Amino acid sequence: MKHTNKAPVHTAEIITIGDELLGGQTADTNFIHLAKRLRDFGVRVVRHVTVGDGEDEIVTALREAVRREKLIIVTGGLGVTPDDRTRAALARLAGVPLVPDHELLREIEVFFRDRKIRMPSLNIAQALLPKGARKIANRVGLAPGIRMEVRGSLLFSFPGVPVELHALTEDGIVPFLKSRNGELPSLERELRTWGRGETRVAEILKELEEGEPRLSISYLPEDRGVTIRFKSGGRPRTSRFDPESFREDLDRWSDSAADLLGDAVYSTRREELEEVVGYLLVLYRKTVAVAESCTGGKIAAYLTSVPGSSAYFRGGFVPYHAETKISSFGISPEIISEKGTVSEEVARGLAEGAREQTGADFGIGLTGIAGPDSVEDKPVGLVYCALATSKETAVFEWNVIGNRARIRDRAARSALNLLRLHLIRGGGR
């Protein structure tokens, strides 16, 4: 089953397998990862099909894909449980039996023996491959990837566990694509923004987009904010393919967009918001502490997810109950009785208390109503966030739309962005 065609690959089809995907229990992040890696080598995914765990369904999807595309990537169904039927489906597609790979079986046996665990008989299935197929070693799991050719189409089949899929993509598909397509230059740019919705961002960039007929802009609303992706939608300025002319255009477009959007742009290099905040704190040699109520520690979790964050993160508090706000942060019972736990005054007290208790340069205090029920006759989504410095404390009122999880996450990210804006506008003061 050796694949002899050495022509560049331009298109591909991806098939993801699993009842849990069709039932909505699991998000299909594997497709996103594969599509991005294929795009890095100039390969466009022209079709994405999701099918259940039934063997007949998988075989049908594979047969249709083979008729359409020369490169097909399959994920899922390579485990050892009865609903893992991808191996059998691949064998049926090729009209060959499943045969044991004795070297692979020995590796699986050694894996269990080294851990002093008796190997379940079900794991023998992981050593079965369609006759003539090649295995791709799985450095983070037991089930190998499978590479095989069927009627002129090349198929890669990988386990559905994301960490295994990622490793097998790098070890299996990437070397193949490098050999066919070579290393392609990065011919797109990306801006990440926070604080403006997708529609408003598109309005701001409308004139730029209309004035550049070769410019293609994608607006991607995500949890991290609105991501803006720039691509060239036409031919290069010269008659032959010239990556440098594309780069110049993309740099010019993304720079113009960044100027138009101003400090709503927090990254031009695909950094997360918490990474940018951490960089700025290190740059200005500042520290921060947080006291957060409705977000339940999410701000602290974001800040500490960045390696080296101990250099600038002094500590986090979750004074969730009113009594804790009183006893640990000195907020008077009268204020809570009169203004409520969700109020400007409480947010101020939390921010100043976090700063004073840790000796941090900045204190962030946040209180709000994440829902699903309103509190103190105040609406779900009402959030107060305070930023305390050595000179003053500023309090902001936000009305966040969404369910409980979305309100908590957006409030936490908005608090990080508040600190980012203070740092870039005030030079760390």
Number of C-alpha atoms within 10 A of each C-alpha: 14 11 12 8 10 10 9 15 17 17 17 21 22 25 20 26 28 21 15 14 16 16 10 9 9 11 11 18 10 19 21 9 15 19 17 14 18 20 16 18 21 21 19 16 19 12 14 15 14 20 19 19 22 17 20 14 14 25 21 13 18 24 15 10 23 20 11 15 17 19 21 23 23 24 24 22 28 25 21 16 11 9 15 20 21 24 22 21 23 27 19 16 18 18 12 15 16 20 15 16 17 11 10 20 18 12 13 19 17 14 14 13 12 8 9 9 11 9 15 10 8 11 17 17 19 19 21 21 26 25 18 17 21 18 21 19 17 18 12 13 15 20 24 25 25 24 23 22 21 18 12 16 17 20 24 22 29 29 28 21 15 17 13 19 24 19 18 25 23 12 16 22 19 17 13 15 19 13 13 16 17 14 12 12 13 13 19 18 20 18 23 24 26 19 16 14 13 17 11 11 20 17 11 13 16 12 10 16 18 11 9 13 11 16 17 17 21 13 16 14 15 10 12 16 23 23 23 22 17 23 20 20 12 11 12 16 12 8 7 8 11 12 13 12 14 21 18 11 21 22 16 12 22 21 15 14 20 20 12 15 16 11 16 20 21 23 19 16 10 13 12 15 23 23 20 17 22 25 17 19 23 16 12 13 12 18 22 27 30 31 31 27 26 23 25 18 19 20 25 24 13 17 24 18 11 16 10 13 19 13 14 21 21 21 20 21 18 20 21 17 10 16 15 13 23 18 12 14 20 14 22 15 16 10 14 18 9 9 14 18 24 23 22 21 18 29 32 25 25 32 28 27 25 27 27 17 14 18 15 22 20 27 32 32 29 32 27 29 26 27 18 13 12 13 16 10 8 14 16 21 24 22 25 25 28 29 26 28 18 13 6 8 17 14 19 15 14 13 15 20 13 15 13 17 12 15 24 26 18 19 27 24 21 20 22 21 21 18 22 23 17 13 18 14 11 9 11 19 14
